[in-house]
Amino acid sequence: MTLQAVVERIPYYRDVEYLTFDGRVFFVAAEAAFQSTRRSVRPFVTVGAGALIDDGVWIRKTIDPRAIVDPRTMIVDPRLSRVEERVDRDYRLGAMTASGGLDFAVSPRVSIRAGVRFHGLLGPGDDLAPLIILQPGVGVVWRW
């Protein structure tokens, strides 16, 4: 078992017909890592808690009712604009993290690690805050 610090910046962007959200999450945490004692390929699991800082914008796009040409088929005149509601978001929330994967030893102090990390809010948050983040990753581990 080892204790480790996690600092991540996770950008996100999604633009669909009815919604756009754009921002970034900073995640800072402390976690415990449990790793097999095998020499070359070692499975690992981590668990921890920290702070999730979300900064971004949420834009809801609705159709102007005057743009609907035929209410039965909901055909929309593309020349008429959409109504956009912009909400700036700034959250600082408690969150947990967990990860798992494989650690490939390169030397006694260096390894390459591949896995999946999960972030989730510890308590209730606003509906616009990211409730769950799943993030695959590959990285280099250096032990001193």
GIMOZI-V347711 format. One record per residue. PHI is phi in whole degrees, 0 to 359 (none if undefined). Layout:
PHI ; PHI
//
This chain:
none ; 225 ; 257 ; 214 ; 257 ; 234 ; 229 ; 227 ; 240 ; 240 ; 279 ; 214 ; 204 ; 214 ; 226 ; 238 ; 304 ; 252 ; 203 ; 229 ; 226 ; 215 ; 174 ; 210 ; 244 ; 257 ; 233 ; 234 ; 205 ; 242 ; 212 ; 259 ; 245 ; 245 ; 224 ; 295 ; 265 ; 302 ; 278 ; 256 ; 245 ; 236 ; 289 ; 220 ; 219 ; 232 ; 210 ; 193 ; 216 ; 186 ; 239 ; 249 ; 245 ; 249 ; 225 ; 185 ; 227 ; 235 ; 236 ; 267 ; 247 ; 242 ; 280 ; 296 ; 305 ; 289 ; 279 ; 284 ; 278 ; 230 ; 299 ; 290 ; 257 ; 59 ; 289 ; 247 ; 284 ; 291 ; 284 ; 271 ; 279 ; 269 ; 266 ; 248 ; 251 ; 259 ; 233 ; 280 ; 241 ; 207 ; 238 ; 229 ; 227 ; 285 ; 214 ; 245 ; 219 ; 209 ; 210 ; 200 ; 166 ; 237 ; 244 ; 256 ; 290 ; 256 ; 210 ; 300 ; 252 ; 237 ; 212 ; 251 ; 239 ; 236 ; 189 ; 232 ; 247 ; 243 ; 239 ; 211 ; 293 ; 279 ; 232 ; 293 ; 235 ; 293 ; 298 ; 272 ; 281 ; 292 ; 278 ; 219 ; 230 ; 248 ; 219 ; 285 ; 198 ; 227 ; 206 ; 254 ; 248 ; 237 ; 252 ; 239
//
